[in-house]
Amino acid sequence: MFPGPVSEAKSFASSSAAASASREFTREPKLSYGASGSGNGLYHGENLATLARLEPLLRGTVRCIYIDPPYNNQERYAHYHDARSHSEWLAAIVQRIERLAPLLREDGTLWISIDDREVHYLKVAVDAVFGRENFVSTIIWQQRTTRENRKVFSNNHEYLLVYAKDAKGFRQSRNQLAPTPEMLSRYKNPDQDPRGLWQSVSANVQAGHATASQFYLLAAPNGRRHAPPNGRCWIYSERKMQEEIRKNNVWFGKDGNGTPRLKRFLSESSTGLTPETFWPAVDVGTNDLAKKHLLQLFPNETVFDTPKPEALIHRILHIATNPGELVLDAYLGSGTTAAVAHKMRRKYIGIEEGSQAVSHCASRLKKVVDGEAGGVSAAVGWKGGGGFDFYRLSR
């Protein structure tokens, strides 16, 4: 039976489309590993042809697609030569994005890594596929921290273009980043409130749109009266403010004489952070960090020149997906997306044409199944488990 990557796709298993697709791939038992029926698949074959054969099964099931295509930066790397004419390169990338777009769920997103040689042309082209209204953002990733002195400018960043199947819907469904230790440290409990940790916020606001009921002398429990600062007013009417004081929701300092502030409890707060568009290396790693990780994994192999760090992919998948949802990478390279998805307990489909599908991707995922401890393993509590199936595109 043809592999069923996610539960949403299982309904296709008995369809003529799935039956036809099953003849397009050969499962390799010696390269598959771990628990069977995991829904995770590595596909060895040219990505455009592979996507064409997978489309009947995967249409509308993928929550997040991440691709790291050739940048067309006219460089020769260990595993490929990245030099084509601009028009040829752009046509090839857009052709694949047109194949990828129908695979997304209604709340799905596409993330594209790219540098400044082609980013602007690529954005205009992808706008035409997804619609400009479904462009979400351009993220700047600090991919190196050292200075490159051999060039006119030391280029220390790359980009992520983010598109959604429905940008308005994604605004509601995307996940926030975890609060930082500094953010959580603001919550304390100096008055031993049984409701737990809290932080204080201003009880006054700008007066530009205030009503008359927001201007008054606020009487504290100890009798002291407080006036709002010039140009500001109280956030509540006097009656509402006194009600909040009775509920112990207003803080006047340890001695009761401080400027009134509102108590906001950790248990009632949304402590997540809205993702920003600049991702510094200290948060998501660099190419150099990723290369060192690969050298540990493959001491006897030629590793990729500019791999992506697991922390970068972790942030993307954290924002764009939830456990059990399907991730797809059509330019799998050294297998980073699949490795991180596996550790984060997402389902995944990875497509790679080169011999690294075996030497790097399958080998790396075997290590992950066995509990590989590098990259984001400690951050996500990865101890091993699961499995994947390896398929070759039939000729």
C-alpha positions as YAML, in Angstrom:
chain: A
units: angstrom
residues:
- id: 1
  name: MET
  ca: [0.00, 0.00, 0.00]
- id: 2
  name: PHE
  ca: [1.20, 3.53, -0.73]
- id: 3
  name: PRO
  ca: [2.50, 5.31, 2.41]
- id: 4
  name: GLY
  ca: [-0.03, 7.45, 4.26]
- id: 5
  name: PRO
  ca: [1.91, 10.50, 5.54]
- id: 6
  name: VAL
  ca: [-0.87, 11.87, 7.76]
- id: 7
  name: SER
  ca: [-4.36, 10.94, 8.85]
- id: 8
  name: GLU
  ca: [-5.89, 13.50, 6.49]
- id: 9
  name: ALA
  ca: [-4.35, 11.59, 3.57]
- id: 10
  name: LYS
  ca: [-5.52, 8.12, 4.58]
- id: 11
  name: SER
  ca: [-8.80, 8.54, 2.76]
- id: 12
  name: PHE
  ca: [-6.81, 8.43, -0.47]
- id: 13
  name: ALA
  ca: [-5.38, 4.98, 0.25]
- id: 14
  name: SER
  ca: [-8.14, 3.13, -1.58]
- id: 15
  name: SER
  ca: [-8.60, 5.67, -4.35]
- id: 16
  name: SER
  ca: [-7.45, 5.16, -7.92]
- id: 17
  name: ALA
  ca: [-5.10, 8.13, -7.50]
- id: 18
  name: ALA
  ca: [-3.31, 6.49, -4.58]
- id: 19
  name: ALA
  ca: [-3.21, 3.16, -6.32]
- id: 20
  name: SER
  ca: [-1.62, 4.80, -9.34]
- id: 21
  name: ALA
  ca: [0.83, 6.74, -7.16]
- id: 22
  name: SER
  ca: [1.87, 3.55, -5.36]
- id: 23
  name: ARG
  ca: [3.32, 2.25, -8.61]
- id: 24
  name: GLU
  ca: [5.50, 5.33, -8.95]
- id: 25
  name: PHE
  ca: [7.67, 4.58, -5.89]
- id: 26
  name: THR
  ca: [9.66, 1.64, -4.60]
- id: 27
  name: ARG
  ca: [10.05, 1.24, -0.85]
- id: 28
  name: GLU
  ca: [13.58, 0.33, 0.21]
- id: 29
  name: PRO
  ca: [13.39, -1.86, 3.35]
- id: 30
  name: LYS
  ca: [17.15, -1.68, 3.98]
- id: 31
  name: LEU
  ca: [17.06, 2.12, 4.05]
- id: 32
  name: SER
  ca: [13.81, 2.45, 6.00]
- id: 33
  name: TYR
  ca: [14.26, 2.43, 9.77]
- id: 34
  name: GLY
  ca: [12.44, 2.27, 13.06]
- id: 35
  name: ALA
  ca: [8.74, 1.89, 13.73]
- id: 36
  name: SER
  ca: [6.70, 0.97, 10.67]
- id: 37
  name: GLY
  ca: [3.67, 3.00, 9.65]
- id: 38
  name: SER
  ca: [5.13, 6.19, 11.10]
- id: 39
  name: GLY
  ca: [3.85, 8.36, 8.24]
- id: 40
  name: ASN
  ca: [7.35, 9.81, 7.74]
- id: 41
  name: GLY
  ca: [8.84, 9.45, 4.27]
- id: 42
  name: LEU
  ca: [12.15, 10.13, 2.52]
- id: 43
  name: TYR
  ca: [11.80, 10.21, -1.26]
- id: 44
  name: HIS
  ca: [14.87, 9.80, -3.47]
- id: 45
  name: GLY
  ca: [14.15, 11.40, -6.81]
- id: 46
  name: GLU
  ca: [13.96, 14.62, -8.79]
- id: 47
  name: ASN
  ca: [11.63, 16.87, -6.83]
- id: 48
  name: LEU
  ca: [9.37, 18.11, -9.62]
- id: 49
  name: ALA
  ca: [8.61, 14.60, -10.81]
- id: 50
  name: THR
  ca: [8.22, 13.37, -7.22]
- id: 51
  name: LEU
  ca: [5.82, 16.17, -6.35]
- id: 52
  name: ALA
  ca: [3.72, 15.45, -9.43]
- id: 53
  name: ARG
  ca: [3.30, 11.86, -8.28]
- id: 54
  name: LEU
  ca: [2.66, 12.75, -4.63]
- id: 55
  name: GLU
  ca: [0.12, 15.48, -5.34]
- id: 56
  name: PRO
  ca: [-2.96, 13.21, -5.59]
- id: 57
  name: LEU
  ca: [-2.22, 11.88, -2.13]
- id: 58
  name: LEU
  ca: [-0.99, 15.01, -0.34]
- id: 59
  name: ARG
  ca: [-3.22, 17.73, -1.76]
- id: 60
  name: GLY
  ca: [-4.54, 19.92, 1.07]
- id: 61
  name: THR
  ca: [-2.79, 17.98, 3.88]
- id: 62
  name: VAL
  ca: [0.53, 19.78, 4.51]
- id: 63
  name: ARG
  ca: [0.67, 22.31, 7.35]
- id: 64
  name: CYS
  ca: [4.13, 23.73, 6.59]
- id: 65
  name: ILE
  ca: [6.43, 23.61, 3.58]
- id: 66
  name: TYR
  ca: [10.02, 24.74, 4.02]
- id: 67
  name: ILE
  ca: [12.38, 24.87, 1.05]
- id: 68
  name: ASP
  ca: [16.03, 25.82, 0.81]
- id: 69
  name: PRO
  ca: [16.51, 25.89, -2.96]
- id: 70
  name: PRO
  ca: [19.72, 26.78, -4.81]
- id: 71
  name: TYR
  ca: [20.25, 30.54, -4.49]
- id: 72
  name: ASN
  ca: [21.72, 30.95, -7.99]
- id: 73
  name: ASN
  ca: [24.67, 32.81, -6.47]
- id: 74
  name: GLN
  ca: [27.11, 31.56, -9.12]
- id: 75
  name: GLU
  ca: [29.12, 29.48, -6.64]
- id: 76
  name: ARG
  ca: [30.33, 25.90, -6.92]
- id: 77
  name: TYR
  ca: [29.67, 23.79, -3.83]
- id: 78
  name: ALA
  ca: [30.65, 20.27, -2.84]
- id: 79
  name: HIS
  ca: [27.23, 18.82, -3.68]
- id: 80
  name: TYR
  ca: [26.02, 21.04, -6.53]
- id: 81
  name: HIS
  ca: [26.94, 23.85, -8.92]
- id: 82
  name: ASP
  ca: [24.73, 26.86, -8.16]
- id: 83
  name: ALA
  ca: [24.98, 28.80, -11.41]
- id: 84
  name: ARG
  ca: [22.19, 29.16, -13.96]
- id: 85
  name: SER
  ca: [20.84, 32.06, -15.96]
- id: 86
  name: HIS
  ca: [18.43, 34.18, -13.97]
- id: 87
  name: SER
  ca: [15.42, 33.37, -16.14]
- id: 88
  name: GLU
  ca: [16.13, 29.64, -16.14]
- id: 89
  name: TRP
  ca: [16.60, 29.56, -12.36]
- id: 90
  name: LEU
  ca: [13.47, 31.58, -11.63]
- id: 91
  name: ALA
  ca: [11.31, 29.49, -13.97]
- id: 92
  name: ALA
  ca: [12.52, 26.28, -12.31]
- id: 93
  name: ILE
  ca: [11.81, 27.53, -8.77]
- id: 94
  name: VAL
  ca: [8.37, 28.88, -9.66]
- id: 95
  name: GLN
  ca: [7.47, 25.63, -11.42]
- id: 96
  name: ARG
  ca: [8.13, 23.77, -8.17]
- id: 97
  name: ILE
  ca: [6.30, 26.29, -6.01]
- id: 98
  name: GLU
  ca: [3.28, 25.91, -8.27]
- id: 99
  name: ARG
  ca: [3.42, 22.18, -7.51]
- id: 100
  name: LEU
  ca: [3.83, 22.80, -3.78]
- id: 101
  name: ALA
  ca: [1.04, 25.36, -3.28]
- id: 102
  name: PRO
  ca: [-1.91, 22.92, -3.73]
- id: 103
  name: LEU
  ca: [-0.46, 20.61, -1.07]
- id: 104
  name: LEU
  ca: [-0.99, 23.16, 1.71]
- id: 105
  name: ARG
  ca: [-3.88, 23.01, 4.14]
- id: 106
  name: GLU
  ca: [-6.06, 26.11, 4.44]
- id: 107
  name: ASP
  ca: [-3.98, 27.14, 7.48]
- id: 108
  name: GLY
  ca: [-0.69, 26.14, 5.85]
- id: 109
  name: THR
  ca: [2.39, 28.22, 5.08]
- id: 110
  name: LEU
  ca: [5.38, 28.18, 2.72]
- id: 111
  name: TRP
  ca: [8.81, 29.32, 3.98]
- id: 112
  name: ILE
  ca: [11.60, 29.93, 1.44]
- id: 113
  name: SER
  ca: [15.27, 30.49, 2.29]
- id: 114
  name: ILE
  ca: [17.04, 32.82, -0.14]
- id: 115
  name: ASP
  ca: [19.77, 35.47, -0.27]
- id: 116
  name: ASP
  ca: [19.84, 38.96, -1.74]
- id: 117
  name: ARG
  ca: [20.91, 37.99, -5.29]
- id: 118
  name: GLU
  ca: [17.43, 36.70, -6.20]
- id: 119
  name: VAL
  ca: [15.15, 37.53, -3.25]
- id: 120
  name: HIS
  ca: [13.33, 40.47, -4.87]
- id: 121
  name: TYR
  ca: [12.69, 38.68, -8.16]
- id: 122
  name: LEU
  ca: [11.55, 35.58, -6.32]
- id: 123
  name: LYS
  ca: [9.09, 37.50, -4.16]
- id: 124
  name: VAL
  ca: [7.40, 39.07, -7.18]
- id: 125
  name: ALA
  ca: [7.15, 35.66, -8.84]
- id: 126
  name: VAL
  ca: [5.73, 33.92, -5.75]
- id: 127
  name: ASP
  ca: [3.26, 36.80, -5.27]
- id: 128
  name: ALA
  ca: [1.78, 35.72, -8.59]
- id: 129
  name: VAL
  ca: [1.32, 32.14, -7.30]
- id: 130
  name: PHE
  ca: [-0.07, 32.85, -3.82]
- id: 131
  name: GLY
  ca: [-1.48, 36.36, -4.33]
- id: 132
  name: ARG
  ca: [0.12, 39.43, -2.81]
- id: 133
  name: GLU
  ca: [-2.50, 39.43, -0.07]
- id: 134
  name: ASN
  ca: [-1.11, 36.11, 1.19]
- id: 135
  name: PHE
  ca: [2.46, 37.32, 1.59]
- id: 136
  name: VAL
  ca: [3.10, 37.27, 5.34]
- id: 137
  name: SER
  ca: [6.58, 38.67, 5.92]
- id: 138
  name: THR
  ca: [10.27, 38.74, 5.05]
- id: 139
  name: ILE
  ca: [12.41, 37.48, 7.90]
- id: 140
  name: ILE
  ca: [16.08, 38.41, 8.18]
- id: 141
  name: TRP
  ca: [18.28, 35.64, 9.53]
- id: 142
  name: GLN
  ca: [21.77, 36.50, 10.81]
- id: 143
  name: GLN
  ca: [23.51, 33.52, 9.26]
- id: 144
  name: ARG
  ca: [27.05, 34.52, 10.19]
- id: 145
  name: THR
  ca: [28.65, 36.55, 12.98]
- id: 146
  name: THR
  ca: [32.18, 36.92, 11.58]
- id: 147
  name: ARG
  ca: [33.24, 39.66, 9.17]
- id: 148
  name: GLU
  ca: [33.93, 38.73, 5.53]
- id: 149
  name: ASN
  ca: [36.85, 40.98, 4.50]
- id: 150
  name: ARG
  ca: [37.29, 39.68, 0.96]
- id: 151
  name: LYS
  ca: [34.16, 41.39, -0.37]
- id: 152
  name: VAL
  ca: [32.90, 44.94, -0.73]
- id: 153
  name: PHE
  ca: [30.34, 44.30, 2.02]
- id: 154
  name: SER
  ca: [30.40, 41.51, 4.56]
- id: 155
  name: ASN
  ca: [27.07, 39.81, 3.89]
- id: 156
  name: ASN
  ca: [25.95, 38.47, 7.26]
- id: 157
  name: HIS
  ca: [22.29, 37.71, 6.65]
- id: 158
  name: GLU
  ca: [19.85, 35.79, 4.50]
- id: 159
  name: TYR
  ca: [16.08, 35.92, 4.13]
- id: 160
  name: LEU
  ca: [13.02, 33.81, 4.69]
- id: 161
  name: LEU
  ca: [10.02, 34.64, 2.51]
- id: 162
  name: VAL
  ca: [6.82, 33.56, 4.25]
- id: 163
  name: TYR
  ca: [3.54, 32.93, 2.40]
- id: 164
  name: ALA
  ca: [0.26, 31.58, 3.70]
- id: 165
  name: LYS
  ca: [-2.55, 29.78, 1.96]
- id: 166
  name: ASP
  ca: [-4.74, 32.32, 3.78]
- id: 167
  name: ALA
  ca: [-2.78, 35.11, 5.49]
- id: 168
  name: LYS
  ca: [-5.74, 36.27, 7.59]
- id: 169
  name: GLY
  ca: [-6.30, 32.78, 8.90]
- id: 170
  name: PHE
  ca: [-2.61, 32.25, 9.62]
- id: 171
  name: ARG
  ca: [-2.60, 35.38, 11.76]
- id: 172
  name: GLN
  ca: [-4.99, 33.58, 14.09]
- id: 173
  name: SER
  ca: [-3.48, 30.10, 13.93]
- id: 174
  name: ARG
  ca: [0.26, 30.73, 14.17]
- id: 175
  name: ASN
  ca: [2.00, 29.99, 17.45]
- id: 176
  name: GLN
  ca: [3.80, 32.55, 19.59]
- id: 177
  name: LEU
  ca: [7.36, 32.14, 20.76]
- id: 178
  name: ALA
  ca: [8.01, 30.98, 24.30]
- id: 179
  name: PRO
  ca: [8.53, 33.73, 26.89]
- id: 180
  name: THR
  ca: [12.12, 34.55, 27.73]
- id: 181
  name: PRO
  ca: [13.54, 34.04, 31.24]
- id: 182
  name: GLU
  ca: [13.82, 37.83, 31.50]
- id: 183
  name: MET
  ca: [10.13, 38.19, 30.71]
- id: 184
  name: LEU
  ca: [9.11, 35.59, 33.28]
- id: 185
  name: SER
  ca: [11.37, 37.18, 35.90]
- id: 186
  name: ARG
  ca: [9.08, 40.22, 35.94]
- id: 187
  name: TYR
  ca: [6.41, 38.18, 37.69]
- id: 188
  name: LYS
  ca: [6.72, 38.19, 41.48]
- id: 189
  name: ASN
  ca: [4.42, 37.97, 44.49]
- id: 190
  name: PRO
  ca: [5.53, 40.53, 47.10]
- id: 191
  name: ASP
  ca: [2.14, 40.54, 48.88]
- id: 192
  name: GLN
  ca: [1.78, 36.72, 48.92]
- id: 193
  name: ASP
  ca: [-1.38, 36.89, 46.83]
- id: 194
  name: PRO
  ca: [-2.94, 33.39, 46.79]
- id: 195
  name: ARG
  ca: [-3.53, 33.78, 43.04]
- id: 196
  name: GLY
  ca: [0.20, 33.47, 42.47]
- id: 197
  name: LEU
  ca: [2.87, 35.41, 40.58]
- id: 198
  name: TRP
  ca: [1.99, 38.79, 39.08]
- id: 199
  name: GLN
  ca: [3.55, 41.91, 37.60]
- id: 200
  name: SER
  ca: [2.30, 45.47, 37.84]
- id: 201
  name: VAL
  ca: [1.34, 47.61, 34.84]
- id: 202
  name: SER
  ca: [0.39, 51.25, 34.58]
- id: 203
  name: ALA
  ca: [-3.07, 52.24, 35.86]
- id: 204
  name: ASN
  ca: [-3.12, 55.42, 33.74]
- id: 205
  name: VAL
  ca: [-3.35, 55.95, 29.97]
- id: 206
  name: GLN
  ca: [-3.06, 58.81, 27.51]
- id: 207
  name: ALA
  ca: [-5.94, 61.24, 27.90]
- id: 208
  name: GLY
  ca: [-6.57, 61.95, 24.22]
- id: 209
  name: HIS
  ca: [-9.74, 59.84, 23.97]
- id: 210
  name: ALA
  ca: [-10.76, 59.86, 27.63]
- id: 211
  name: THR
  ca: [-14.19, 60.53, 29.09]
- id: 212
  name: ALA
  ca: [-14.86, 62.83, 32.04]
- id: 213
  name: SER
  ca: [-15.30, 59.79, 34.33]
- id: 214
  name: GLN
  ca: [-11.59, 58.98, 33.99]
- id: 215
  name: PHE
  ca: [-10.39, 62.22, 35.63]
- id: 216
  name: TYR
  ca: [-10.52, 62.17, 39.43]
- id: 217
  name: LEU
  ca: [-8.42, 61.96, 42.58]
- id: 218
  name: LEU
  ca: [-7.94, 58.29, 43.36]
- id: 219
  name: ALA
  ca: [-8.27, 57.45, 47.04]
- id: 220
  name: ALA
  ca: [-5.92, 54.69, 48.21]
- id: 221
  name: PRO
  ca: [-6.89, 52.36, 51.09]
- id: 222
  name: ASN
  ca: [-4.65, 54.36, 53.44]
- id: 223
  name: GLY
  ca: [-6.46, 57.58, 52.55]
- id: 224
  name: ARG
  ca: [-3.78, 59.06, 50.33]
- id: 225
  name: ARG
  ca: [-5.09, 60.62, 47.12]
- id: 226
  name: HIS
  ca: [-3.43, 60.22, 43.74]
- id: 227
  name: ALA
  ca: [-3.88, 62.34, 40.62]
- id: 228
  name: PRO
  ca: [-3.04, 61.02, 37.15]
- id: 229
  name: PRO
  ca: [0.07, 62.57, 35.50]
- id: 230
  name: ASN
  ca: [-0.38, 65.56, 33.21]
- id: 231
  name: GLY
  ca: [-1.84, 64.54, 29.85]
- id: 232
  name: ARG
  ca: [-3.04, 61.21, 31.20]
- id: 233
  name: CYS
  ca: [-6.10, 59.80, 32.93]
- id: 234
  name: TRP
  ca: [-7.01, 56.69, 34.93]
- id: 235
  name: ILE
  ca: [-7.68, 53.56, 32.91]
- id: 236
  name: TYR
  ca: [-11.00, 52.99, 34.72]
- id: 237
  name: SER
  ca: [-13.78, 55.18, 36.02]
- id: 238
  name: GLU
  ca: [-13.63, 55.91, 39.77]
- id: 239
  name: ARG
  ca: [-16.35, 53.36, 40.53]
- id: 240
  name: LYS
  ca: [-14.59, 50.62, 38.54]
- id: 241
  name: MET
  ca: [-11.22, 51.49, 40.07]
- id: 242
  name: GLN
  ca: [-12.57, 51.20, 43.62]
- id: 243
  name: GLU
  ca: [-14.05, 47.83, 42.72]
- id: 244
  name: GLU
  ca: [-10.63, 46.66, 41.49]
- id: 245
  name: ILE
  ca: [-9.03, 47.92, 44.72]
- id: 246
  name: ARG
  ca: [-11.51, 45.86, 46.76]
- id: 247
  name: LYS
  ca: [-10.58, 42.80, 44.68]
- id: 248
  name: ASN
  ca: [-6.89, 43.40, 45.51]
- id: 249
  name: ASN
  ca: [-6.12, 44.05, 41.85]
- id: 250
  name: VAL
  ca: [-4.41, 47.42, 42.42]
- id: 251
  name: TRP
  ca: [-0.94, 47.70, 43.94]
- id: 252
  name: PHE
  ca: [0.16, 50.76, 45.92]
- id: 253
  name: GLY
  ca: [3.65, 49.56, 46.77]
- id: 254
  name: LYS
  ca: [4.85, 47.73, 49.85]
- id: 255
  name: ASP
  ca: [4.16, 50.72, 52.13]
- id: 256
  name: GLY
  ca: [0.81, 51.59, 50.51]
- id: 257
  name: ASN
  ca: [2.01, 55.02, 49.39]
- id: 258
  name: GLY
  ca: [3.21, 54.18, 45.88]
- id: 259
  name: THR
  ca: [1.68, 55.23, 42.58]
- id: 260
  name: PRO
  ca: [-1.27, 52.91, 41.88]
- id: 261
  name: ARG
  ca: [-0.56, 50.12, 39.38]
- id: 262
  name: LEU
  ca: [-2.66, 47.21, 38.17]
- id: 263
  name: LYS
  ca: [-1.79, 43.61, 39.00]
- id: 264
  name: ARG
  ca: [-1.56, 41.21, 36.05]
- id: 265
  name: PHE
  ca: [-1.31, 37.56, 37.06]
- id: 266
  name: LEU
  ca: [0.89, 35.06, 35.26]
- id: 267
  name: SER
  ca: [-1.87, 32.45, 35.41]
- id: 268
  name: GLU
  ca: [-4.20, 34.77, 33.49]
- id: 269
  name: SER
  ca: [-1.70, 36.22, 31.04]
- id: 270
  name: SER
  ca: [-0.75, 35.27, 27.52]
- id: 271
  name: THR
  ca: [2.99, 35.18, 28.01]
- id: 272
  name: GLY
  ca: [3.93, 34.18, 24.47]
- id: 273
  name: LEU
  ca: [5.91, 36.53, 22.27]
- id: 274
  name: THR
  ca: [4.93, 37.73, 18.83]
- id: 275
  name: PRO
  ca: [7.70, 36.57, 16.44]
- id: 276
  name: GLU
  ca: [9.88, 39.39, 15.16]
- id: 277
  name: THR
  ca: [11.29, 39.69, 11.66]
- id: 278
  name: PHE
  ca: [14.96, 39.76, 12.72]
- id: 279
  name: TRP
  ca: [16.28, 36.40, 13.91]
- id: 280
  name: PRO
  ca: [19.74, 36.84, 15.45]
- id: 281
  name: ALA
  ca: [22.33, 34.09, 15.42]
- id: 282
  name: VAL
  ca: [22.28, 33.86, 19.21]
- id: 283
  name: ASP
  ca: [18.68, 32.61, 18.98]
- id: 284
  name: VAL
  ca: [18.65, 30.40, 15.86]
- id: 285
  name: GLY
  ca: [22.27, 29.61, 15.05]
- id: 286
  name: THR
  ca: [24.50, 30.11, 12.00]
- id: 287
  name: ASN
  ca: [25.73, 28.19, 8.96]
- id: 288
  name: ASP
  ca: [29.00, 27.60, 10.80]
- id: 289
  name: LEU
  ca: [27.23, 26.11, 13.82]
- id: 290
  name: ALA
  ca: [25.21, 23.85, 11.53]
- id: 291
  name: LYS
  ca: [28.34, 22.71, 9.70]
- id: 292
  name: LYS
  ca: [30.02, 21.77, 13.00]
- id: 293
  name: HIS
  ca: [26.96, 19.70, 13.88]
- id: 294
  name: LEU
  ca: [27.13, 17.88, 10.53]
- id: 295
  name: LEU
  ca: [30.84, 17.20, 10.99]
- id: 296
  name: GLN
  ca: [30.00, 15.49, 14.27]
- id: 297
  name: LEU
  ca: [27.29, 13.44, 12.59]
- id: 298
  name: PHE
  ca: [29.30, 12.56, 9.46]
- id: 299
  name: PRO
  ca: [33.03, 12.61, 10.26]
- id: 300
  name: ASN
  ca: [33.78, 10.55, 7.14]
- id: 301
  name: GLU
  ca: [31.50, 12.37, 4.68]
- id: 302
  name: THR
  ca: [31.84, 15.62, 2.74]
- id: 303
  name: VAL
  ca: [29.32, 17.86, 4.48]
- id: 304
  name: PHE
  ca: [27.30, 20.66, 2.94]
- id: 305
  name: ASP
  ca: [28.99, 24.07, 2.70]
- id: 306
  name: THR
  ca: [26.09, 26.18, 3.97]
- id: 307
  name: PRO
  ca: [23.69, 23.97, 5.94]
- id: 308
  name: LYS
  ca: [20.86, 25.39, 8.01]
- id: 309
  name: PRO
  ca: [21.07, 25.03, 11.80]
- id: 310
  name: GLU
  ca: [18.47, 22.92, 13.56]
- id: 311
  name: ALA
  ca: [17.53, 25.89, 15.76]
- id: 312
  name: LEU
  ca: [16.42, 27.88, 12.69]
- id: 313
  name: ILE
  ca: [14.14, 25.08, 11.47]
- id: 314
  name: HIS
  ca: [12.88, 24.55, 15.02]
- id: 315
  name: ARG
  ca: [11.69, 28.16, 15.20]
- id: 316
  name: ILE
  ca: [9.94, 27.89, 11.83]
- id: 317
  name: LEU
  ca: [8.15, 24.67, 12.77]
- id: 318
  name: HIS
  ca: [7.27, 26.00, 16.24]
- id: 319
  name: ILE
  ca: [5.56, 29.04, 14.73]
- id: 320
  name: ALA
  ca: [3.91, 27.25, 11.81]
- id: 321
  name: THR
  ca: [2.93, 23.79, 13.11]
- id: 322
  name: ASN
  ca: [1.72, 21.69, 16.01]
- id: 323
  name: PRO
  ca: [2.70, 18.12, 16.99]
- id: 324
  name: GLY
  ca: [1.41, 15.49, 14.58]
- id: 325
  name: GLU
  ca: [1.01, 17.88, 11.64]
- id: 326
  name: LEU
  ca: [2.73, 17.32, 8.32]
- id: 327
  name: VAL
  ca: [5.89, 19.14, 7.20]
- id: 328
  name: LEU
  ca: [7.35, 18.93, 3.68]
- id: 329
  name: ASP
  ca: [10.80, 19.84, 2.34]
- id: 330
  name: ALA
  ca: [11.33, 19.42, -1.39]
- id: 331
  name: TYR
  ca: [15.06, 20.29, -1.24]
- id: 332
  name: LEU
  ca: [16.02, 18.15, 1.74]
- id: 333
  name: GLY
  ca: [19.79, 18.46, 1.32]
- id: 334
  name: SER
  ca: [21.44, 17.13, 4.47]
- id: 335
  name: GLY
  ca: [18.12, 16.26, 6.11]
- id: 336
  name: THR
  ca: [17.84, 19.07, 8.67]
- id: 337
  name: THR
  ca: [14.12, 19.72, 8.20]
- id: 338
  name: ALA
  ca: [13.23, 16.04, 8.56]
- id: 339
  name: ALA
  ca: [15.52, 15.64, 11.58]
- id: 340
  name: VAL
  ca: [13.99, 18.60, 13.40]
- id: 341
  name: ALA
  ca: [10.42, 17.64, 12.46]
- id: 342
  name: HIS
  ca: [11.08, 14.13, 13.81]
- id: 343
  name: LYS
  ca: [12.45, 15.47, 17.09]
- id: 344
  name: MET
  ca: [9.49, 17.86, 17.40]
- id: 345
  name: ARG
  ca: [7.07, 14.97, 16.78]
- id: 346
  name: ARG
  ca: [5.77, 16.28, 13.49]
- id: 347
  name: LYS
  ca: [5.16, 14.09, 10.45]
- id: 348
  name: TYR
  ca: [7.36, 14.82, 7.46]
- id: 349
  name: ILE
  ca: [7.97, 14.23, 3.78]
- id: 350
  name: GLY
  ca: [11.48, 14.95, 2.49]
- id: 351
  name: ILE
  ca: [12.53, 14.88, -1.17]
- id: 352
  name: GLU
  ca: [16.16, 14.76, -2.30]
- id: 353
  name: GLU
  ca: [17.57, 13.93, -5.74]
- id: 354
  name: GLY
  ca: [21.27, 13.49, -4.97]
- id: 355
  name: SER
  ca: [23.17, 10.62, -3.40]
- id: 356
  name: GLN
  ca: [22.97, 12.51, -0.09]
- id: 357
  name: ALA
  ca: [19.43, 11.14, 0.22]
- id: 358
  name: VAL
  ca: [21.19, 7.99, 1.42]
- id: 359
  name: SER
  ca: [24.58, 9.19, 2.69]
- id: 360
  name: HIS
  ca: [23.20, 12.11, 4.72]
- id: 361
  name: CYS
  ca: [19.40, 12.12, 5.03]
- id: 362
  name: ALA
  ca: [18.70, 8.45, 5.74]
- id: 363
  name: SER
  ca: [21.84, 8.10, 7.83]
- id: 364
  name: ARG
  ca: [21.02, 11.19, 9.86]
- id: 365
  name: LEU
  ca: [17.44, 10.11, 10.52]
- id: 366
  name: LYS
  ca: [18.61, 6.70, 11.71]
- id: 367
  name: LYS
  ca: [20.71, 8.52, 14.29]
- id: 368
  name: VAL
  ca: [17.69, 10.63, 15.25]
- id: 369
  name: VAL
  ca: [15.51, 7.54, 15.72]
- id: 370
  name: ASP
  ca: [18.28, 6.12, 17.92]
- id: 371
  name: GLY
  ca: [18.28, 9.27, 20.09]
- id: 372
  name: GLU
  ca: [20.89, 11.58, 18.51]
- id: 373
  name: ALA
  ca: [21.61, 14.28, 21.11]
- id: 374
  name: GLY
  ca: [22.86, 17.21, 19.02]
- id: 375
  name: GLY
  ca: [21.07, 20.23, 17.58]
- id: 376
  name: VAL
  ca: [17.73, 20.91, 19.27]
- id: 377
  name: SER
  ca: [17.50, 17.52, 21.00]
- id: 378
  name: ALA
  ca: [18.02, 18.88, 24.51]
- id: 379
  name: ALA
  ca: [15.66, 21.83, 23.93]
- id: 380
  name: VAL
  ca: [12.78, 19.56, 22.88]
- id: 381
  name: GLY
  ca: [13.59, 16.68, 25.22]
- id: 382
  name: TRP
  ca: [14.36, 14.25, 22.40]
- id: 383
  name: LYS
  ca: [15.35, 10.74, 23.53]
- id: 384
  name: GLY
  ca: [14.68, 8.76, 20.34]
- id: 385
  name: GLY
  ca: [11.88, 6.72, 18.82]
- id: 386
  name: GLY
  ca: [9.61, 6.62, 15.78]
- id: 387
  name: GLY
  ca: [10.74, 5.70, 12.31]
- id: 388
  name: PHE
  ca: [10.66, 6.55, 8.61]
- id: 389
  name: ASP
  ca: [10.27, 4.87, 5.23]
- id: 390
  name: PHE
  ca: [12.62, 5.36, 2.31]
- id: 391
  name: TYR
  ca: [11.24, 5.43, -1.25]
- id: 392
  name: ARG
  ca: [12.82, 5.75, -4.67]
- id: 393
  name: LEU
  ca: [11.08, 7.31, -7.61]
- id: 394
  name: SER
  ca: [10.52, 4.54, -10.13]
- id: 395
  name: ARG
  ca: [11.96, 5.11, -13.59]
...
